[in-house]
Amino acid sequence: MSGWGGASVAFGGLTAPWQLVDPMPLEAVFTRAERLRSGAGRTLQHWAGRLAAKHAVLRLLGEPATPANLGAVEVLPRPTPLCHRTAACLHGHPPGVRLTGVLGGREAGGGEAGGARIRVSVSHTADLAFAVALSSARLPEDHDLEAVSAWT
């Protein structure tokens, strides 16, 4: 695994989420939870940001961006020490990464490797989303949140 991975996704001029991943099926690239989260009144920039984060994680891991690999990287809001509500919170939460499927066995704990965690940062402009993924040491708040699952 390299130290970091970055990616950008252009969405200017697009009108639907499936256009971001065409010719791949939307259901293969985004998990059900991601589709529910992104589809809940979110704009196309949210879909593009999540896709950029998936690509950044795959670059960090040195894996190709196949539909199976993209679908195995789940990017959802994670709870914070101050707020354990993720989907219900209107203030936003940092994105969390969970590896499943073909990548699930690669890193124990879905997003953790040898005591490290995969962290992502996502941002966007009017027509471009970009993300950076990196492997970092576990932080104190990781221990505080182990009992709270961001994925249920």
N, CA, C and O of each residue as an XYZ file, in Angstrom:
608
protein
N       0.849     -1.167      0.000
C       0.000      0.000      0.000
C       0.896      1.232      0.000
O       1.866      1.292      0.755
N       0.581      2.207     -0.836
C       1.336      3.451     -0.847
C       0.868      4.331      0.305
O      -0.036      3.944      1.045
N       1.460      5.494      0.466
C       1.119      6.375      1.566
C      -0.157      7.168      1.355
O      -0.812      7.558      2.321
N      -0.522      7.414      0.083
C      -1.723      8.184     -0.193
C      -2.188      7.914     -1.617
O      -1.444      7.386     -2.442
N      -3.415      8.281     -1.882
C      -3.981      8.187     -3.223
C      -4.934      9.347     -3.420
O      -5.615      9.762     -2.483
N      -4.984      9.862     -4.611
C      -5.872     10.985     -4.912
C      -6.636     10.729     -6.190
O      -6.205      9.941     -7.033
N      -7.773     11.392     -6.338
C      -8.590     11.229     -7.536
C      -9.513     12.426     -7.697
O      -9.840     13.116     -6.732
N      -9.922     12.653     -8.930
C     -10.925     13.679     -9.208
C     -11.971     13.093    -10.151
O     -11.686     12.191    -10.939
N     -13.172     13.619    -10.053
C     -14.283     13.196    -10.904
C     -14.978     14.453    -11.407
O     -15.465     15.260    -10.615
N     -15.024     14.616    -12.721
C     -15.722     15.752    -13.324
C     -17.202     15.420    -13.462
O     -17.563     14.338    -13.925
N     -18.060     16.361    -13.055
C     -19.490     16.133    -13.187
C     -20.201     17.299    -13.863
O     -21.426     17.292    -13.982
N     -19.446     18.299    -14.305
C     -20.032     19.430    -15.010
C     -20.712     18.956    -16.287
O     -20.131     18.188    -17.055
N     -21.926     19.405    -16.512
C     -22.674     19.029    -17.708
C     -23.439     17.723    -17.581
O     -24.248     17.399    -18.450
N     -23.202     16.965    -16.515
C     -23.939     15.718    -16.308
C     -25.228     16.031    -15.541
O     -25.313     17.027    -14.821
N     -26.229     15.161    -15.710
C     -27.510     15.419    -15.067
C     -27.989     14.276    -14.178
O     -28.947     14.446    -13.424
N     -27.338     13.115    -14.253
C     -27.789     11.950    -13.484
C     -26.592     11.175    -12.948
O     -25.545     11.134    -13.594
N     -26.733     10.561    -11.777
C     -25.618      9.816    -11.171
C     -25.072      8.696    -12.046
O     -23.865      8.451    -12.039
N     -25.923      8.012    -12.797
C     -25.443      6.889    -13.615
C     -24.435      7.359    -14.648
O     -23.584      6.579    -15.076
N     -24.514      8.631    -15.062
C     -23.575      9.153    -16.056
C     -22.145      9.213    -15.512
O     -21.188      9.178    -16.286
N     -21.993      9.302    -14.200
C     -20.662      9.341    -13.587
C     -19.907      8.028    -13.775
O     -18.680      8.026    -13.863
N     -20.632      6.915    -13.838
C     -19.997      5.598    -13.863
C     -20.230      4.845    -15.162
O     -19.697      3.748    -15.334
N     -21.008      5.399    -16.079
C     -21.312      4.740    -17.349
C     -20.025      4.329    -18.058
O     -19.135      5.168    -18.196
N     -19.878      3.108    -18.508
C     -20.876      2.074    -18.769
C     -21.092      1.095    -17.613
O     -21.826      0.120    -17.772
N     -20.473      1.330    -16.460
C     -20.687      0.432    -15.315
C     -22.074      0.695    -14.729
O     -22.553      1.828    -14.761
N     -22.719     -0.339    -14.197
C     -24.013     -0.110    -13.553
C     -23.841      0.617    -12.217
O     -22.916      0.331    -11.457
N     -24.729      1.544    -11.949
C     -24.691      2.303    -10.709
C     -24.715      1.376     -9.494
O     -24.033      1.635     -8.503
N     -25.493      0.303     -9.567
C     -25.638     -0.641     -8.456
C     -24.363     -1.435     -8.192
O     -24.181     -1.957     -7.092
N     -23.483     -1.535     -9.178
C     -22.225     -2.247     -8.980
C     -21.178     -1.358     -8.313
O     -20.306     -1.855     -7.600
N     -21.258     -0.065     -8.538
C     -20.251      0.872     -8.042
C     -20.591      1.403     -6.654
O     -19.702      1.575     -5.820
N     -21.874      1.663     -6.401
C     -22.308      2.218     -5.123
C     -23.117      1.178     -4.362
O     -24.005      0.535     -4.922
N     -22.797      1.017     -3.072
C     -23.545      0.069     -2.242
C     -24.958      0.598     -2.025
O     -25.252      1.761     -2.301
N     -25.814     -0.266     -1.534
C     -27.198      0.141     -1.271
C     -27.225      1.317     -0.296
O     -27.959      2.284     -0.501
N     -26.426      1.229      0.761
C     -26.384      2.314      1.752
C     -25.897      3.619      1.122
O     -26.411      4.687      1.453
N     -24.933      3.552      0.236
C     -24.440      4.755     -0.440
C     -25.505      5.336     -1.357
O     -25.684      6.553     -1.417
N     -26.210      4.469     -2.068
C     -27.266      4.952     -2.958
C     -28.380      5.617     -2.159
O     -28.913      6.645     -2.578
N     -28.736      5.043     -1.018
C     -29.762      5.653     -0.177
C     -29.296      7.002      0.360
O     -30.054      7.972      0.354
N     -28.054      7.062      0.823
C     -27.503      8.295      1.381
C     -27.366      9.376      0.307
O     -27.735     10.527      0.539
N     -26.845      9.019     -0.851
C     -26.640     10.006     -1.915
C     -27.946     10.398     -2.588
O     -28.079     11.518     -3.081
N     -28.911      9.487     -2.612
C     -30.168      9.765     -3.274
C     -31.139     10.569     -2.446
O     -32.154     11.029     -2.970
N     -30.863     10.752     -1.179
C     -31.788     11.435     -0.270
C     -31.672     12.947     -0.429
O     -31.212     13.635      0.483
N     -32.083     13.462     -1.573
C     -32.079     14.899     -1.796
C     -30.712     15.488     -2.047
O     -30.557     16.709     -2.031
N     -29.718     14.655     -2.278
C     -28.363     15.149     -2.514
C     -28.184     15.526     -3.984
O     -28.902     15.048     -4.862
N     -27.218     16.386     -4.221
C     -26.929     16.814     -5.577
C     -25.922     15.869     -6.222
O     -25.364     14.991     -5.563
N     -25.704     16.058     -7.489
C     -24.754     15.242     -8.236
C     -23.344     15.383     -7.680
O     -22.544     14.454     -7.793
N     -23.028     16.518     -7.087
C     -21.679     16.699     -6.518
C     -21.434     15.737     -5.362
O     -20.287     15.351     -5.135
N     -22.460     15.336     -4.626
C     -22.283     14.353     -3.549
C     -21.941     12.982     -4.122
O     -21.073     12.284     -3.598
N     -22.621     12.601     -5.190
C     -22.311     11.334     -5.864
C     -20.870     11.370     -6.375
O     -20.115     10.417     -6.189
N     -20.497     12.478     -7.020
C     -19.147     12.604     -7.585
C     -18.084     12.593     -6.490
O     -17.021     12.000     -6.675
N     -18.346     13.227     -5.370
C     -17.401     13.224     -4.257
C     -17.180     11.831     -3.705
O     -16.049     11.429     -3.430
N     -18.274     11.095     -3.545
C     -18.169      9.718     -3.047
C     -17.393      8.856     -4.047
O     -16.582      8.021     -3.645
N     -17.637      9.053     -5.344
C     -16.914      8.292     -6.364
C     -15.429      8.659     -6.361
O     -14.578      7.778     -6.488
N     -15.114      9.923     -6.220
C     -13.700     10.342     -6.141
C     -13.019      9.696     -4.941
O     -11.865      9.279     -5.035
N     -13.726      9.608     -3.809
C     -13.157      8.967     -2.618
C     -12.880      7.491     -2.876
O     -11.848      6.973     -2.450
N     -13.784      6.813     -3.564
C     -13.579      5.395     -3.885
C     -12.331      5.223     -4.759
O     -11.512      4.335     -4.519
N     -12.199      6.076     -5.767
C     -11.024      5.998     -6.646
C      -9.741      6.289     -5.863
O      -8.725      5.628     -6.075
N      -9.781      7.270     -4.964
C      -8.599      7.607     -4.166
C      -8.189      6.433     -3.275
O      -6.999      6.149     -3.134
N      -9.161      5.753     -2.677
C      -8.859      4.593     -1.831
C      -8.236      3.488     -2.666
O      -7.263      2.866     -2.241
N      -8.781      3.237     -3.842
C      -8.215      2.185     -4.698
C      -6.791      2.526     -5.124
O      -5.947      1.635     -5.216
N      -6.513      3.795     -5.384
C      -5.130      4.190     -5.724
C      -4.210      3.997     -4.532
O      -3.070      3.560     -4.692
N      -4.694      4.320     -3.333
C      -3.921      4.081     -2.116
C      -3.581      2.601     -1.977
O      -2.457      2.250     -1.617
N      -4.544      1.744     -2.259
C      -4.354      0.299     -2.117
C      -3.624     -0.327     -3.300
O      -3.212     -1.485     -3.234
N      -3.462      0.435     -4.383
C      -2.816     -0.106     -5.579
C      -3.708     -1.079     -6.333
O      -3.216     -2.011     -6.969
N      -5.021     -0.866     -6.264
C      -5.987     -1.743     -6.922
C      -6.611     -1.039     -8.116
O      -6.763      0.182     -8.091
N      -6.981     -1.781     -9.172
C      -7.621     -1.168    -10.335
C      -9.071     -0.771    -10.025
O      -9.705     -1.331     -9.131
N      -9.567      0.186    -10.767
C     -10.926      0.692    -10.569
C     -11.938     -0.139    -11.354
O     -12.575      0.356    -12.283
N     -12.077     -1.397    -10.971
C     -13.086     -2.267    -11.581
C     -14.413     -2.066    -10.850
O     -14.424     -1.550     -9.733
N     -15.531     -2.466    -11.462
C     -16.807     -2.353    -10.746
C     -16.791     -3.089     -9.400
O     -17.320     -2.578     -8.413
N     -16.194     -4.272     -9.355
C     -16.152     -5.038     -8.098
C     -15.343     -4.299     -7.037
O     -15.751     -4.252     -5.876
N     -14.211     -3.727     -7.412
C     -13.385     -2.999     -6.446
C     -14.054     -1.698     -6.000
O     -14.033     -1.368     -4.814
N     -14.643     -0.961     -6.935
C     -15.341      0.274     -6.574
C     -16.496     -0.028     -5.620
O     -16.714      0.699     -4.651
N     -17.232     -1.103     -5.901
C     -18.347     -1.482     -5.046
C     -17.915     -2.011     -3.691
O     -18.712     -2.033     -2.753
N     -16.666     -2.439     -3.575
C     -16.151     -2.965     -2.309
C     -15.614     -1.870     -1.391
O     -15.283     -2.139     -0.236
N     -15.525     -0.651     -1.891
C     -15.114      0.491     -1.078
C     -16.381      1.276     -0.745
O     -16.976      1.913     -1.614
N     -16.777      1.224      0.499
C     -17.991      1.938      0.924
C     -17.571      3.200      1.660
O     -16.789      3.148      2.608
N     -18.098      4.333      1.214
C     -17.781      5.632      1.805
C     -19.074      6.238      2.333
O     -19.955      6.631      1.569
N     -19.164      6.304      3.656
C     -20.344      6.847      4.323
C     -19.915      7.742      5.475
O     -18.786      7.630      5.952
N     -20.796      8.630      5.931
C     -20.446      9.462      7.083
C     -20.180      8.592      8.302
O     -20.869      7.596      8.523
N     -19.191      8.966      9.085
C     -18.892      8.215     10.306
C     -19.257      9.070     11.516
O     -19.237     10.299     11.444
N     -19.581      8.428     12.603
C     -19.911      9.201     13.800
C     -18.671      9.934     14.311
O     -17.539      9.556     14.007
N     -18.902     10.965     15.076
C     -17.816     11.715     15.689
C     -17.958     11.602     17.203
O     -19.013     11.194     17.688
N     -16.928     11.952     17.953
C     -17.044     11.882     19.416
C     -18.193     12.731     19.961
O     -18.761     12.403     21.003
N     -18.542     13.820     19.267
C     -19.605     14.697     19.745
C     -20.986     14.304     19.249
O     -21.991     14.706     19.836
N     -21.051     13.524     18.175
C     -22.348     13.174     17.595
C     -22.270     11.792     16.980
O     -21.514     11.578     16.032
N     -23.027     10.865     17.498
C     -23.038      9.506     16.967
C     -24.114      9.312     15.901
O     -24.227      8.229     15.326
N     -24.896     10.339     15.636
C     -25.918     10.254     14.598
C     -25.249     10.546     13.263
O     -24.598     11.580     13.119
N     -25.391      9.679     12.306
C     -24.758      9.918     11.010
C     -25.795     10.335      9.984
O     -25.787     11.484      9.541
N     -26.673      9.449      9.599
C     -27.659      9.754      8.569
C     -28.653     10.801      9.057
O     -29.159     11.591      8.260
N     -28.937     10.815     10.352
C     -29.935     11.723     10.888
C     -29.392     13.130     11.138
O     -30.174     14.067     11.294
N     -28.084     13.293     11.178
C     -27.476     14.579     11.518
C     -27.462     15.502     10.305
O     -27.139     15.084      9.193
N     -27.814     16.753     10.534
C     -27.838     17.731      9.454
C     -26.553     18.539      9.354
O     -26.421     19.385      8.470
N     -25.602     18.286     10.255
C     -24.386     19.088     10.294
C     -23.219     18.483      9.526
O     -22.156     19.098      9.439
N     -23.394     17.316      8.980
C     -22.322     16.684      8.239
C     -21.336     15.969      9.145
O     -21.148     16.348     10.301
N     -20.732     14.969      8.629
C     -19.765     14.164      9.357
C     -18.622     13.827      8.413
O     -18.818     13.782      7.199
N     -17.433     13.592      8.953
C     -16.331     13.194      8.071
C     -16.632     11.842      7.433
O     -17.274     10.989      8.045
N     -16.170     11.654      6.208
C     -16.424     10.365      5.557
C     -15.589      9.255      6.188
O     -14.440      9.463      6.577
N     -16.179      8.099      6.277
C     -15.486      6.912      6.750
C     -15.412      5.895      5.634
O     -16.249      5.898      4.731
N     -14.427      5.031      5.685
C     -14.213      4.019      4.651
C     -14.391      2.642      5.261
O     -13.885      2.354      6.346
N     -15.116      1.803      4.551
C     -15.239      0.398      4.943
C     -14.993     -0.438      3.706
O     -15.608     -0.212      2.664
N     -14.090     -1.410      3.817
C     -13.790     -2.312      2.710
C     -14.611     -3.582      2.874
O     -14.640     -4.180      3.950
N     -15.280     -3.990      1.796
C     -16.130     -5.177      1.816
C     -15.800     -6.034      0.606
O     -14.844     -5.751     -0.116
N     -16.579     -7.070      0.382
C     -16.464     -7.885     -0.829
C     -15.055     -8.324     -1.131
O     -14.372     -8.876     -0.269
N     -14.608     -8.081     -2.363
C     -13.295     -8.554     -2.819
C     -12.142     -7.899     -2.059
O     -11.035     -8.437     -2.050
N     -12.376     -6.760     -1.427
C     -11.317     -6.082     -0.663
C     -11.461     -6.299      0.836
O     -10.564     -5.937      1.596
N     -12.569     -6.881      1.274
C     -12.855     -7.035      2.696
C     -11.814     -7.834      3.447
O     -11.496     -7.492      4.586
N     -11.271     -8.882      2.857
C     -10.257     -9.687      3.526
C      -8.892     -9.050      3.509
O      -7.996     -9.470      4.241
N      -8.724     -8.037      2.678
C      -7.422     -7.394      2.532
C      -7.016     -6.633      3.783
O      -5.844     -6.624      4.160
N      -7.979     -6.001      4.420
C      -7.671     -5.189      5.584
C      -8.676     -5.482      6.678
O      -9.876     -5.275      6.497
N      -8.202     -5.955      7.790
C      -9.088     -6.272      8.917
C      -9.810     -5.027      9.387
O      -9.237     -3.938      9.415
N     -11.052     -5.190      9.751
C     -11.826     -4.083     10.288
C     -12.340     -3.140      9.230
O     -12.823     -2.056      9.558
N     -12.250     -3.521      7.962
C     -12.772     -2.668      6.909
C     -12.233     -1.261      6.979
O     -12.867     -0.395      7.582
N     -11.107     -1.007      6.395
C     -10.503      0.314      6.430
C      -9.337      0.406      7.383
O      -8.751      1.477      7.537
N      -8.987     -0.690      8.026
C      -7.852     -0.693      8.942
C      -6.813     -1.698      8.455
O      -7.157     -2.728      7.875
N      -5.567     -1.397      8.691
C      -4.492     -2.326      8.336
C      -3.367     -2.171      9.331
O      -2.798     -1.088      9.466
N      -3.044     -3.230     10.023
C      -1.912     -3.196     10.943
C      -1.977     -2.058     11.931
O      -0.960     -1.423     12.209
N      -3.161     -1.785     12.471
C      -3.312     -0.699     13.417
C      -3.531      0.651     12.752
O      -3.703      1.649     13.452
N      -3.531      0.716     11.444
C      -3.762      1.968     10.722
C      -5.192      2.010     10.198
O      -5.861      0.982     10.102
N      -5.649      3.206      9.863
C      -6.966      3.387      9.278
C      -6.828      4.132      7.955
O      -5.910      4.931      7.771
N      -7.734      3.865      7.057
C      -7.805      4.629      5.822
C      -8.711      5.820      6.089
O      -9.848      5.668      6.537
N      -8.197      6.992      5.810
C      -8.958      8.225      5.983
C      -9.117      8.891      4.614
O      -8.227      8.810      3.767
N     -10.247      9.540      4.410
C     -10.464     10.260      3.160
C     -10.924     11.682      3.447
O     -11.587     11.956      4.447
N     -10.555     12.564      2.551
C     -11.030     13.935      2.573
C     -11.615     14.216      1.197
O     -10.989     13.923      0.178
N     -12.798     14.777      1.171
C     -13.516     15.011     -0.085
C     -13.878     16.489     -0.176
O     -14.279     17.103      0.813
N     -13.734     17.047     -1.364
C     -14.137     18.422     -1.608
C     -14.632     18.532     -3.045
O     -14.523     17.584     -3.823
N     -15.173     19.690     -3.389
C     -15.656     19.869     -4.756
C     -15.731     21.343     -5.117
O     -15.777     22.220     -4.255
N     -15.743     21.583     -6.416
C     -16.011     22.896     -6.974
C     -17.368     22.779     -7.655
O     -18.117     21.837     -7.398
N     -17.681     23.728     -8.516
C     -18.979     23.707     -9.194
C     -19.127     22.525    -10.143
O     -20.247     22.088    -10.406
N     -18.015     21.997    -10.663
C     -18.139     20.899    -11.621
C     -17.058     19.819    -11.491
O     -16.879     19.008    -12.399
N     -16.336     19.811    -10.357
C     -15.287     18.829    -10.144
C     -15.250     18.417     -8.673
O     -15.224     19.265     -7.781
N     -15.248     17.114     -8.434
C     -15.083     16.595     -7.075
C     -13.699     15.970     -6.987
O     -13.221     15.370     -7.949
N     -13.064     16.108     -5.845
C     -11.751     15.508     -5.675
C     -11.622     14.969     -4.264
O     -12.270     15.447     -3.334
N     -10.763     13.953     -4.122
C     -10.588     13.296     -2.832
C      -9.148     12.842     -2.673
O      -8.446     12.570     -3.647
N      -8.733     12.768     -1.424
C      -7.430     12.232     -1.051
C      -7.676     11.151     -0.010
O      -8.448     11.348      0.928
N      -7.021     10.015     -0.175
C      -7.090      8.922      0.801
C      -5.688      8.679      1.319
O      -4.721      8.724      0.559
N      -5.575      8.420      2.616
C      -4.274      8.108      3.177
C      -4.433      7.106      4.302
O      -5.501      6.950      4.894
N      -3.343      6.445      4.567
C      -3.296      5.493      5.668
C      -2.672      6.216      6.845
O      -1.580      6.774      6.731
N      -3.365      6.208      7.980
C      -2.843      6.907      9.150
C      -2.931      6.016     10.376
O      -3.668      5.031     10.402
N      -2.173      6.381     11.373
C      -2.242      5.673     12.653
C      -3.626      5.877     13.246
O      -4.316      6.853     12.951
N      -4.008      4.937     14.082
C      -5.287      5.081     14.775
C      -5.217      6.287     15.705
O      -4.188      6.557     16.324
N      -6.321      6.997     15.788
C      -6.420      8.162     16.654
C      -7.239      7.823     17.891
O      -8.000      6.856     17.872
N      -7.103      8.587     18.959
C      -7.860      8.286     20.183
C      -9.360      8.158     19.954
O     -10.003      7.301     20.560
N      -9.926      8.995     19.090
C     -11.364      8.911     18.865
C     -11.786      7.625     18.160
O     -12.957      7.250     18.225
N     -10.859      6.941     17.487
C     -11.185      5.658     16.879
C     -11.610      4.662     17.953
O     -12.535      3.878     17.742
N     -10.946      4.688     19.093
C     -11.287      3.786     20.190
C     -12.645      4.151     20.792
O     -13.415      3.269     21.171
N     -12.937      5.453     20.880
C     -14.209      5.909     21.432
C     -15.387      5.475     20.572
O     -16.498      5.300     21.072
N     -15.143      5.302     19.278
C     -16.232      5.027     18.350
C     -16.359      3.567     17.975
O     -17.247      3.216     17.198
N     -15.510      2.707     18.495
C     -15.566      1.301     18.104
C     -16.900      0.654     18.416
O     -17.332     -0.247     17.698
N     -17.556      1.096     19.471
C     -18.843      0.509     19.837
C     -19.980      1.038     18.971
O     -21.059      0.446     18.926
N     -19.739      2.153     18.283
C     -20.763      2.747     17.435
C     -20.444      2.402     15.993
O     -19.339      2.662     15.516
N     -21.389      1.831     15.313
C     -21.163      1.451     13.928
C     -21.748      2.498     12.993
O     -22.938      2.803     13.064
N     -20.925      3.044     12.125
C     -21.394      4.019     11.127
C     -22.090      3.324      9.974
O     -22.623      3.989      9.085
N     -22.096      2.011      9.969
C     -22.574      1.280      8.796
C     -23.901      0.572      9.023
O     -24.321     -0.221      8.181
N     -24.567      0.836     10.129
C     -25.860      0.185     10.364
C     -26.986      1.167     10.243
O     -28.148      0.798     10.409
